[in-house]
């Protein structure tokens, strides 16, 4: 007898069969997103930028672990943040744009809350150094 299945559910099952289960525990755990932990950090410091990038990595590895394109974009952002000197904020903006677009393309109804947190972190990484340089006494 026939069965009615939503298209999204069918795709999820099909991708799960094609990709196979991910064996790393990092991908299997739902990312814990604490707003206070994210917003309380100063993203003009490299340690906090690395925290933000790792949090984005955790979110993307849970939601889109079948696609590897985001890993390259994360590495480009990490490289740009590491080499960043004062006054080179345009480079940071250029590094976050492709990752933002990728996150927007991969956002669905199921993962919109986590993806919004990833976009928030990217905005903070991109705009905090500019804001701090303008408002220094």
N, C-alpha and C positions, 0 to 999 in steps of 0.2 A: 504494500500500500504506500502511496506517495506521502511525503512529509514536507511541510512548509518550513523553509529555513531562510533566515535573513541573509542577504548577500554579504554583509560584513562578517557574520558568524562563519559562513562558508569559506571566505578568504582567510580568516584567522586559522581555521582548521587545516586548510590547504597549505598555508605557509608553515604551520607547525610541523606538518608531515614532511615537507620538502627540506626545511632547515634542520629538523631533528631537534631534540631538546638540547638546550645549552647546558653544559656541564659545570660552568662556574657559578658559585653561589652568589657572586656579585650581581649577575644578571637576574637571578631568581628572586632576590629580595626586592620588595617594593621600596623605592627610595623614600627616606624619611625627610620631609621638608618642613623645617621649622622657620617660620617667618622672622622670628626674633634673631635667630642665628644668622640668617641671610642679611637682614637689614642693619644689624648692629656692627657690621664689619666696615672697615675703611678700605675700599677697593683701590686706593691709590698706592697701597703697599703691596709688594709682590706676594707675600705669604697669603694675603686675603684673596688676591687674584687667583692664585693657585687653588685655594679652597673653592672658589666659585667655579673654576674650570672643572675640577674634580666632581663637584656636585652636578654640573651639567652632564658630565660623562656618565655619572651614575644614572641620571634620569634617562638619557638616550640609550644606554645599554639595556635598561629594563624595557623600554617601549619600542625601540627599533633595532634590536640586536641582530636582525637578519641582514641589515644593510651596513656596509663598511665605509660609506662615503663620509659620514659624520666624524669618524676617527681622524681622517686627514684634516678636516676643518678645525677640529679641536687642537691638533698638533700645530697647525699654522697660528692659531690664536695664542697658544702657549709660547711659541717661539717669538711672536711679536711682543707679547707682554714681557718676556724675559729680556729682550733687547731694547726695550723702551727707555728712552731718555726723556727728560723734560722737554716739552714743546713738540713732541712727535705724536700728538694725539690723533692726527689724521691717519696714521698707520694703524692705530688701534681700531679706529672706526672702520677702515677698510677690511680688517681681519674679522670683525664681528658681523659684517653684512652677510656674507655667504652662509654663515652658521645660523643667523636669524632666519634667513630665507628657507634654509633646510628645515628648521624647526617648524616654521609656519606650514610648510608643505606636508610635514608628517603629523601634524596635529589632527586628531579625530575627536569625536565626542567622548570617548573613553579616557583619553589622556590629556584633555585640555587643561586640567588644573596643574599637572606636573609640567607640561610644556610652557604654560604661562609663567611658572616659577623660573624655568630655564631662561625665558626671554627677559624676565626681570633681572636675573643675575647678569645676563649679557649687557643690559642697559646700564646697570650699576658699574660694571667693569669698564664700559666705554665712556661713561659720562662723569664718573667721580673724579678722575684726575683733572679734567677740564674745569669742573666746578671748584675744586680745591685751588687750582692755580689762579683763578679769577678772584677768589675770596681770601687770599692770604693778606695778612695785615702788614 
